[in-house]
Amino acid sequence: MAGDEDFSEIRAAVAALCATFPAPYWRQLDRERAYPSAFVTAMTRAGFLSALIPTEYGGSGLGLSAACAILREVHKSGCNAGACHAQMYTMGTILKHGSVAQKEKWLPAIASGALRLQAFGVTEPTSGSETLAIRTNAVRDGDHYAVNGQKIWTSRAEYSDLMVLLARTTPSADIKSKGDGLSVFVLDMRDAEGLTIKPIRTMMNHATTEVFFENVRVPAENLIGEEGKGFRYILDGMNAERTLIASECLGDAEWFIAKAVAYANERKVFGGPIGANQGIQFPIARAYAQLRAAALTVDAASCSFDAGRSIGEDANIAKLLASEAAWAAAEACVQTHGGFAFAEEFDIERKFRETRLYQVAPVSTNLILTYLAQNVLRMPRSY
């Protein structure tokens, strides 16, 4: 793992916890499209979800590198952290830009599990990945803001108490500098009138929703940082998110490769193990090489984040390479197992669907390539 640490004790503890949630648990949830409440509760009680929260607020006070180790091990174990990983990456916004009063109000309760912060309200139907084009607006009204609009692909909104919400506080026509005019709020969804949450059924069990806001009242004291500067604030969370998701992809790749190798060694056809055939060996070996290379980029991103350096380039490269390594491993695993890969009891088809998501979200491969071309290589802007 990152730096001089391999976080072996943490990884062993995570693996032990995950062992209590074996494959049949996840199969049943997938079949019923149910939320893994027991798993999330166990992760919370073990302190893994509060890894990034400082010790003075009841957390573990660890860095992003340790958080990556946790999520990587979850996925390596065949489990899925998609139900709870937002509690880690949303910390970037609150920890760096929240006031002391806000941290004292929310962080201890989040760390203990009394409050769940799992929802990140950014994407909208009309804006997609063009975050600066969002329309959901928040208008100051006395000591509150009135929020109106719609969010989509807001995962875990049904199972979260709090939401980190990005909304427009300055009309687009009045914006003087690109990136201004958006603000970040912490919305308490437990008693929010005018809030409607509608589940979206997808190809994987990801508990995602669309959320509608109709004059939803948010206390002004829940504004994070300075009004109009919210886009800059959430970038911290987005880069952490990309790095953490990349670490999950590494875990997926490890799971697929281990599964493929074991089956290739034991399955015998035409008088010998199928793993003796280079047509089986080479895709698995190539996926392993991709995994190793991607792991270096995830380490680089998490180390830079922990050192306080900008990680835009590293986080995007890590997300790109790790998601592609996971997909290569998934393809190799399916091809190795043949028809058995499509049987529910082998768990490959479920993991195959889950890992495919990460070339699309939380940022698509094409947008990463655009970012690298335009912001790193200084090529002409395409938009």
Summary of the structure (lengths in Angstrom):
residues: 383
radius of gyration: 21.2
end to end distance: 36.7
largest distance: 79.2
contacts: 1328
relative contact order: 0.11
helix: 56%
strand: 15%
